[in-house]
Amino acid sequence: MAAIRCDVAFDEQVVVDTVSEPADLLDANPLGKIPTVLLDDGTALYDSRVICEYFDRISGNAIVPQTDAEWIADRRLEATADGVADAAILLLYEARFRPEEKRHEAWTDRQWRKALRGLAVLETLIGEVSRKPTLGDLSVAALTGWLALRFAGRWEAEHPRLARWNEEFWAAHPDLDAVKSRV
Ligand SMILES: N[C@@H](CCC(=O)N[C@@H](CS)C(=O)NCC(=O)O)C(=O)O
């Protein structure tokens, strides 16, 4: 989404299975995580925050607002959305990869409480869907779009503004929705 908004084109997109730790991914990113971007000179950039910051930088700040107050508000939005995603993905991996007898409920409950606290803050921070989404908006959309897919029925009722914002965001940005549907 950031690449679209910053007019960054990719020569190639490679789909990888992170679980099988493919050599080409590990060569580029020792953490074995996606997204990972290879620049023209072969340098790898990873962690979506770094990648988005780079796209913003080379686009002349197409997505990151530059006044101090707006920058702070937008980074807060981004960090909260990313933090909720980090907690929720750990929950997903716990259910997906850890054998049932080895799961530690106190730990998963803690992660879920973290996610819920973050969502509660996003519920108060989120405004109207913007025609020109900032990086913070894109981070929230990435989170809510993903939650709608992976945690359907577990977050919407308690966060009605956020759930409505999620619907409205994708309806207002069909170009971004098309990217989401491909993932
Ligand atoms: N903070 C990282 C998180 C990336 C991340 O956790 N990606 C997941 C897929 S969505 C992944 O690659 N998981 C594989 C693994 O953790 O080994 C980012 O925003 O780029």
Ligand as a Chemical Component Dictionary entry (heavy atoms), coordinates in Angstrom:
data_LIG
# 
_chem_comp.id                   LIG 
_chem_comp.type                 NON-POLYMER 
_chem_comp.pdbx_formal_charge   0 
_chem_comp.three_letter_code    LIG 
# 
loop_
_chem_comp_atom.comp_id 
_chem_comp_atom.atom_id 
_chem_comp_atom.alt_atom_id 
_chem_comp_atom.type_symbol 
_chem_comp_atom.charge 
_chem_comp_atom.model_Cartn_x 
_chem_comp_atom.model_Cartn_y 
_chem_comp_atom.model_Cartn_z 
_chem_comp_atom.pdbx_ordinal 
LIG N1  N1  N 0 7.785 -6.001  12.388 1  
LIG C1  C1  C 0 7.834 -6.770  11.171 2  
LIG C2  C2  C 0 6.981 -8.007  11.307 3  
LIG C3  C3  C 0 7.035 -8.871  10.085 4  
LIG C4  C4  C 0 6.438 -10.238 10.325 5  
LIG O1  O1  O 0 6.275 -10.695 11.488 6  
LIG N2  N2  N 0 6.112 -10.906 9.215  7  
LIG C5  C5  C 0 5.576 -12.254 9.317  8  
LIG C6  C6  C 0 4.563 -12.505 8.200  9  
LIG S1  S1  S 0 3.316 -11.343 8.185  10 
LIG C7  C7  C 0 6.701 -13.210 9.056  11 
LIG O2  O2  O 0 7.478 -13.011 8.148  12 
LIG N3  N3  N 0 6.779 -14.259 9.880  13 
LIG C8  C8  C 0 7.749 -15.287 9.725  14 
LIG C9  C9  C 0 8.562 -15.482 10.967 15 
LIG O3  O3  O 0 8.319 -14.791 11.983 16 
LIG O4  O4  O 0 9.433 -16.334 10.937 17 
LIG C10 C10 C 0 7.364 -5.917  9.982  18 
LIG O5  O5  O 0 6.486 -5.079  10.181 19 
LIG O6  O6  O 0 7.904 -6.078  8.904  20 
# 
loop_
_chem_comp_bond.comp_id 
_chem_comp_bond.atom_id_1 
_chem_comp_bond.atom_id_2 
_chem_comp_bond.value_order 
_chem_comp_bond.pdbx_ordinal 
LIG N1  C1  SING 1  
LIG C1  C2  SING 2  
LIG C1  C10 SING 3  
LIG C2  C3  SING 4  
LIG C3  C4  SING 5  
LIG C4  O1  DOUB 6  
LIG C4  N2  SING 7  
LIG N2  C5  SING 8  
LIG C5  C6  SING 9  
LIG C5  C7  SING 10 
LIG C6  S1  SING 11 
LIG C7  O2  DOUB 12 
LIG C7  N3  SING 13 
LIG N3  C8  SING 14 
LIG C8  C9  SING 15 
LIG C9  O3  DOUB 16 
LIG C9  O4  SING 17 
LIG C10 O5  DOUB 18 
LIG C10 O6  SING 19 
# 
